[in-house]
Amino acid sequence: MDPLHSLLHGLAIASQPLNLLFALIGVLLGTAVGVLPGIGPALTVALLLPITFKLDPGGSLIMFAGIYYGGMYGGSTTSILINTPGESASMVTALEGNKMAKAGRGGPALATAAIGSFVAGTIATFGIVFLAPYLVQVAVNFGPEDYFALMCVAFVTVSATFGDSPVRGLTALFIGLTLGLVGIDRLTGQARLTFGVPELLDGVEVTTLAVGLFAVGEALYVASRRHIVEEKLEPVRGSLWMTAQDWKRSFWPWIRGTLFGFPIGALPAGGAEIPTFLSYSTERKLTKHPEEFGHGAIEGVAGPEAANNASAAGTLVPLLTLGLPTSATAAMMLAGFQQYGLNPGPLLFADKPDLVWGLIASLFIANAMLLVLNLPLVGLWVRLLAIPQPWLYAGILVFATMGTIAAKPSVVELSMLAGFGVLGFLMRRFDYPVAPVVVGLILGPVAEAQLRRALQISLGDPMVLLQSPISATLLGIAALALVLPFALRGLSRFKASED
């Protein structure tokens, strides 16, 4: 079945009433958490994982995708209105968007952000439709050594990209890899790192780790920083409609932002922050109104917001075709797949075509829902910011605890939740990225299984990793990605000492 027919089949599945309801819940939750600073889509998906355990897998994944898209939309609202990015990827939007709001042009700023997100999300979703099947064909030819090398690339690039320090990123990754060793060794049947605790024989639950690191850790971190400055809400003045000149100045930034966001989001070292900064700098160079930049240029809102949303679609390409998460929310969605016994990758397209294409088609529906919902509900999202933070995070702690108990009622599980919460707090306190821990726990056992399989086939010869051209190339890329940040840092220090 060609991609177009598969997409039409997926649209028929995604248009079923129950799936439409899941998509609507997802986009509403995603927009709400995007508006609330500090509560991103990754945290929301982590909180919902235990609750959705017994729900329909297809509907739950559609809801998670809606949360992802909605979070990217919602983050722009507070960036523009009160200069408070709800998501890190919305930081660039605040540069020009808040200036527009203070100049009485908050309406057009919100409008170009919403429409740009819709345009970019739609184009990028078509990119998934036509690119994913070709990647699947390539992935089918991968051997176990190739998959192991691909995991190494993901490990190095993800840990080096999240956070400011590659060493801290790698440290976080090794914490996750160590947690992935807990449980029964599938090859020998021996218990590993269980310390005589029977509950650990099944290994560490991804949902417990995710909820602990993201939800509990964030709540403890916020509680430790009680010197909260009250934000004064900036009213939306003027009309929400864009003028003909605004449309003209926004159109090409939307297209260029999409071209930045989708491919970079699809890379293992992607993410939404890089393309948004690239888009902003590009629009600043190409604009015919350079005097407006820094004072509220609409191109500085349109381009980054398009890049932001396109990158969200881009992250789903490696997730669905190779099983590789390139963002924290993608890692949570991977945990969602595994919760239902599904392994994203080339075989998923063959084994569960209805689920995959229904999920992809639901992205079009989610985009349309977000466009309809985003502008009329701006006032509501702003009022949500008035919730006192102690109430908000107390509710999150209760929600996290009850969700964990519902999924696996155990004193050990609750103790692990508390322990991971403290770990998440300490990692935030000392500026260690949290996402590589989850990636290490999820992909670590997969990488180990592929390495063992490759060594078994080659009768223990480690050179098998270099005999395959794909594996050798990927390992070379991983080595380069590992060494390059340290080399660049050493070079900058050497130049500084010379000066």
BAMI-192462 format. One record per residue (C-alpha): residue in one letter; x, y, z. Coordinates in steps of 0.25 Angstrom, whole numbers, plus 5000, padded with zeros to 4 digits. Layout:
// residues N
AXYZ;...
// end
This chain:
// residues 499
M500050005000;D500650134996;P500750255006;L499550335001;H498650215002;S499250175015;L498950325020;L497550315015;H497350185023;G497950255035;L496950375034;A495850275034;I496350215047;A496650345053;S495350405050;Q494650305059;P493850375070;L494650315081;N495950345074;L495450485072;L495150505087;F496550455090;A497150555081;L496350665086;I496750635101;G498150625096;V498250765090;L497450825101;L498450765112;G499650795103;T499250945101;A498950965116;V500350905120;G501050985109;V500451105115;L500851075129;P502351105131;G503150985136;I502050875132;G502450825119;P501850715110;A502850615115;L502450635129;T500950625125;V501150495117;A501950435128;L500850465138;L499750405129;L500550275126;P500150195138;I498650245136;T498550205122;F499150065124;K497749995122;L497250085111;D497250065096;P498750075091;G498350145078;G497550245085;S498550275097;L499650295087;I498750385079;M498550465092;F500050465095;A500350525081;G499250625083;I499950665096;Y501250685089;Y500750775078;G499850855088;G501050875097;M501750935085;Y500551025082;G500351065097;G501751105100;S501651225090;T500451285098;T501251325111;S502451355103;I501751465095;L500751515107;I501651515119;N503051485114;T503051345121;P503351235111;G502451115115;E503451025107;S504951045105;A504751045090;S503851165092;M504951255097;V505251315084;T503851345082;A503851435094;L504951525088;E504051585078;G502651535082;N502651605096;K503151735089;M501951725080;A501051705092;K501551825099;A501351905086;G499951865086;R500151765075;G499951635084;G498751595075;P499551585062;A500751525069;L499851415075;A499151395061;T500451375054;A500951275064;A499651195063;I499551195048;G501051175046;S500951055055;F499750995047;V500551025034;A501850965039;G501150845046;T500350805033;I501550815024;A502450735034;T501350635036;F501350615020;G502850595022;I502550485032;V501650415022;F502550415010;L503850395017;A503550295028;P503250175018;Y504650195011;L505350195025;V504650075028;Q505150005016;V506550045020;A506350005034;V505949865030;N507349835024;F507949865038;G508649755045;P508849745060;E510249815059;D509649925051;Y508549945061;F509549945073;A510350055065;L509150135063;M508850125078;C510250175081;V510050295072;A508750325079;F509350305093;V510550405090;T509750505082;V508550515092;S509450525104;A510350625098;T509150705093;F508350715105;G508950815115;D510150905114;S511150805118;P511450675110;V512150615123;R510850635131;G509950585119;L510850455118;T510750445134;A509250445133;L509250345122;F510150245130;I509150255141;G508050215132;L508850105126;T509150055140;L507750055143;G507449975131;L508349855136;V507449835148;G506649705147;I506749565141;D507849555130;R507049495118;L508249415114;T508749345127;G507449365135;Q508349415147;A507849535155;R508649665153;L508649785163;T507449735170;F508049735184;G507149625189;V505849705186;P504849615179;E504049735173;L505349775165;L505449645157;D504549705147;G505449825145;V505149975148;E503850025142;V504050135132;T502750205137;T503250205151;L504550265147;A503950365137;V502950415147;G503950425158;L504950495150;F504050595143;A502850615152;V503350595167;G504750645163;E504150775157;A503150795169;L504350775179;Y505150875171;V504050975170;A503850965185;S505350985188;R505251125180;R504151195188;H504651335184;I503551335173;V503351475167;E501951495164;E501751515149;K500851635144;L499951585133;E500151665120;P498751695114;V498451655099;R498151795093;G497651815079;S497051715069;L497451565068;W497351585053;M498651595044;T498651705034;A499051675019;Q500451725022;D500551635034;W500151515025;K501151555014;R502251575024;S501951445031;F501751345019;W503251315016;P503751315030;W502651205032;I503251125020;R504751145024;G504451115039;T503750985034;L505050955026;F505950975038;G505050905048;F504650775041;P506050715037;I506750765050;G505650705058;A505750575051;L507250565055;P507750485067;A508350615072;G507250695068;G506250765077;A505350895076;E506350995081;I507350985070;P506451015058;T505751125066;F507051205068;L507451175053;S506151225048;Y506151355056;S507551385052;T507251355037;E505951445038;R506851555044;K507751545032;L506751535021;T505751645027;K505351765019;H505051835033;P506351815041;E505951935049;E504851855055;F505651745061;G505851755076;H504551845076;G503551745071;A503751685057;I502651595053;E503651505045;G504351485058;V503051415063;A502651345051;G503951275047;P504351215061;E502851165064;A502851095050;A504151035053;N503750995067;N502450915062;A503150855050;S504250795059;A503150735068;A502750655055;G504150625051;T504450555065;L503350455061;V504150405049;P505250335056;L504350295067;L503350225058;T504350165048;L505550135057;G505050135071;L506050255075;P505450365083;T506150505080;S505450585091;A504950565105;T503450555100;A503850455090;A504550375100;M503250375108;M502450335096;L503450225094;A503150175108;G501650185104;F501850095093;Q502649995101;Q501550005112;Y500649935102;G501649835098;L501949905085;N503349935079;P503450045070;G504350015057;P504149965043;L503349835048;L502349925054;F501849975041;A501649835036;D501049775049;K500149895053;P499949975041;D498550025046;L499150085059;V500350145052;W499550215041;G498450255050;L499450325059;I500050395047;A498750435042;S498250485055;L499350595055;F498650665043;I497350655052;A498150705064;N498650825056;A497350865051;M496750855066;L497850935071;L497651045061;V496151055064;L496451055079;N497651135081;L497151275078;P495851275085;L496451215098;V497651305100;G496951375111;L496651245118;W498051195117;V498551325123;R497651315135;L498151175137;L499451245141;A498751305153;I498751165160;P499751175172;Q500951095170;P500851015183;W499450975180;L499850935166;Y501150845170;A500450785182;G499350735172;I500450685163;L501050605175;V499750545178;F499450515164;A500850445162;T500650365175;M499250315172;G499650285157;T500850195162;I500050125172;A498950095162;A499950035152;K500749955162;P500349955176;S501649935184;V502349995195;V503649975188;E503050045175;L502650165184;S504050165190;M504650165176;L503750275172;A504250365184;G505650325181;F505550365167;G504950495171;V506050525180;L507050485168;G506250575159;F506350695169;L507850675170;M508050665155;R507250795153;R508050865165;F509350835159;D508950855145;Y508950705140;P508050675128;V506850585132;A506450525119;P507750445116;V507450355128;V506050315122;V506750295109;G507750205115;L506750125123;I505950105110;L506950075100;G508050015109;P507449875109;V507149885094;A508649925091;E509149805100;A508249705093;Q508649755079;L510149745083;R509949605089;R509249555077;A510349615068;L511449545076;Q510649415076;I510549415061;S512049445059;L512449345070;G512949455079;D513749535069;P513649685073;M514149725059;V512749695054;L512449835058;L513449885048;Q513149785037;S511849845033;P511949975025;I510750035032;S511149995046;A512650045044;T512050185039;L511050195050;L512150165061;G513050265054;I511950375055;A511750335070;A513250345073;L513350485066;A512150535073;L512750485086;V514150545084;L513750675076;P513050755088;F514350725097;A515250765085;L514550895083;R514550925098;G516050905099;L516250985086;S515451105092;R516251095105;F517551095098;K517251215090;A516751285103;S518151255109;E518851305097;D518051435098;
// end
